[in-house]
Amino acid sequence: MTAYAIAHLRQPGTVHTEVYEYLELIQATLDPFAGRFLVHGGQTRVLEGAWPGATVVLEFPDFAAAEAWYASADYRKILHLRTDHLVGDVILAEGCGPDHDSAAMGARLRAAAQ
């Protein structure tokens, strides 16, 4: 099942030069785990709540690959270049398959709650 690393990064007034270095180095850490960017900044429109900052979404073939990338020595070596200068939240999330049916899921959850 495909997995995603999702980051909500709040932008400072100015970007530290180490963040540029992080951007230059991150792709090489993703390649061994078949990770790729799906969203990397770009235009957003907040429809509900508040979402100051930028959104980043990385795709991996599965949850194990996403976890292995984040824990990898190569990524851990550059992680501080971002975290020292940008505040944000990062999560790993497993995707749902192409046959996912939210109506059936809702019915199962409703039945389990009764």
C-alpha positions, -999 to +999 in steps of 0.1 A: +000+000+000+014+034-010+025+056+019+030+093+022+052+117+042+032+149+047+048+181+061+032+213+071+060+238+073+056+273+087+077+298+068+100+322+086+104+358+074+136+348+057+149+314+047+182+304+062+209+292+038+210+258+054+174+252+042+186+257+006+213+231+013+187+207+026+166+212-006+197+205-027+204+172-008+171+157+000+164+140-034+195+118-031+181+105+003+148+097-013+161+078-043+171+046-025+136+043-011+117+051-043+105+083-027+093+112-048+077+146-043+040+149-052+036+184-036+064+208-028+052+242-018+031+257-046-003+273-045-027+264-017-061+277-007-073+271+029-109+259+028-113+251+065-093+261+095-059+277+094-029+265+074-001+290+075+030+280+056+039+254+029+027+218+022+050+190+012+038+155+002+063+127-006+051+094-020+067+060-012+059+025-024+048+014+011+049+024+048+081+004+054+100+024+027+087+057+042+099+047+077+132+035+064+138+067+045+131+089+075+153+067+098+181+064+072+216+077+081+217+098+049+184+116+058+192+120+095+225+136+085+207+165+067+175+167+087+188+193+111+193+217+081+155+220+080+145+215+116+170+241+129+153+268+109+117+258+100+089+249+124+065+223+112+047+190+116+056+159+097+036+127+096+037+093+078+004+081+065-006+049+048-027+054+017-059+036+008-062+013-021-079+020-054-109-001-043-115+020-011-152+026-005-159+053+021-196+043+023-187+007+032-162+020+057-188+043+073-213+014+075-187-009+092-178+019+117-214+026+124-221-011+130-191-014+153-202+016+173-237+001+181 
